[in-house]
Amino acid sequence: MMTDPLERAKLKRLNLVMVISLISINIVTYFALGLDLALGSLVGCVVVGLNFFLSQRVAAKILYDDAGTSFALIIYVFKLGASVVILFVAVQKFGIKLEGILIGLSTVVIGVLINSMMTKPKVTTEEQ
């Protein structure tokens, strides 16, 4: 378990920014581009959100609980396979538009960029 309160606060802020980004992208897509692309955006957001938060869990398990790398490899391969199956079924079976899915998948990039813009750069003693 992560014990450093500063790191916990950073992780909490990153997760909050990601959730806000996931919700915002869907709302903006719906009002700007319509329901068809918003459905694709929702599917992409769900896939990327689950991958993002599951990756945090796996990384924490490896770093703090000393779980083996084979465990991480199995989880990552399973995540990739499940993501591909979900996206394939969404496009082939339900006719979800790829453009919307790509908008949803870009949410992780947008969320990380917003979070990195919110952080203050550290000032070292040489720069003061």
Stockholm file with secondary structure:
# STOCKHOLM 1.0

chainA/1-128         MMTDPLERAKLKRLNLVMVISLISINIVTYFALGLDLALGSLVGCVVVGLNFFLSQRVAAKILYDDAGTSFALIIYVFKLGASVVILFVAVQKFGIKLEGILIGLSTVVIGVLINSMMTKPKVTTEEQ
#=GR chainA/1-128 SS CCCCHHHHHHHHHHHHHHHHHHHHHHHHHHHHHCHHHHHHHHHHHHHHHHHHHHHHHHHHHHHHSCCCHHHHHHHHHHHHHHHHHHHHHHHHTTCCCHHHHHHHHTHHHHHHHHHHHHSCCCCCTTTC
#=GC SS_cons         CCCCHHHHHHHHHHHHHHHHHHHHHHHHHHHHHCHHHHHHHHHHHHHHHHHHHHHHHHHHHHHHSCCCHHHHHHHHHHHHHHHHHHHHHHHHTTCCCHHHHHHHHTHHHHHHHHHHHHSCCCCCTTTC
//
